[in-house]
Amino acid sequence: MSLTFYFHPLSSYCQKALIALYENDTSFVPHIVDLGDAAARAAFLKIWPIGKFPVLRDDAKGRTIPESTIIIEYLAQHYPGRTQLVPADADLAWQTRLRDRFYDLYIHEPMQKIVGDRLRPAASKDPFGVEQAKARLATAYGMVDEEMAASTWAMGEAFTLADCAASPALFYANLVLPFGDTHKNLAAYFDHLMQRPSFARVVKEAQPYFKLFPQ
Ligand SMILES: N[C@@H](CCC(=O)N[C@@H](CS)C(=O)NCC(=O)O)C(=O)O
């Protein structure tokens, strides 16, 4: 087995890449990184000095791959399976990547801003930044709600990279700014994601750690 996946089960960006691994039953060695442990953090920084996970190590090809989107692109290219995570058609591929960017930048990132603020010391809160993040989320929810009126998955009928990005972003975003009562199409899409076996498994495996999520 040549793949080692450095991650934490509670981490939303790690979950995004984990969904891709589970979609295609890709064999890998899971390596949970506890960034709160000084020795584990130091060891991880040697692999990827930026210190953010997920990171994939492919010993067979001598490659270290950071960044959830790039990990999924790498898996799609080198370890393909029944779920084609990036469409072969060039036009569908850029549309998939656009949706991946959309979920990362306009749902995942503001969600992280709101969650991150909860972890800040009382004297260092950023209420203005949190309001901006909530406004960005609300705009993004409205856009997805319109787009998902007639689709099962982000790209239509096929589950792709874009749905990997959407799943954890929406899961945590729904906790900080719920959309169930206000955006019916978005809520229906989220239900589909929650029922997808790959994401259901990711959520189940994260359960023991949810108590660490700042309410
Ligand atoms: N752009 C990166 C973002 C990764 C990221 O933000 N990871 C978070 C966990 S969800 C992390 O490592 N946080 C720890 C830290 O920043 O120290 C990706 O897509 O993989």
The ligand as a Gaussian input file, in Angstrom:
#p B3LYP/6-31G(d) Opt

LIG

0 1
 N       -6.662000      24.914000       1.390000
 C       -6.452000      23.832000       2.299000
 C       -7.083000      24.174000       3.635000
 C       -6.734000      23.149000       4.691000
 C       -7.173000      23.588000       6.078000
 O       -7.592000      24.738000       6.300000
 N       -7.059000      22.665000       7.017000
 C       -7.375000      22.974000       8.389000
 C       -8.302000      21.904000       8.974000
 S       -9.884000      21.892000       8.190000
 C       -6.104000      22.934000       9.215000
 O       -5.163000      22.233000       8.887000
 N       -6.067000      23.704000      10.299000
 C       -4.954000      23.663000      11.212000
 C       -4.160000      24.915000      11.225000
 O       -4.432000      25.824000      10.416000
 O       -3.266000      24.986000      12.056000
 C       -7.027000      22.533000       1.703000
 O       -7.924000      22.614000       0.847000
 O       -6.570000      21.430000       2.063000

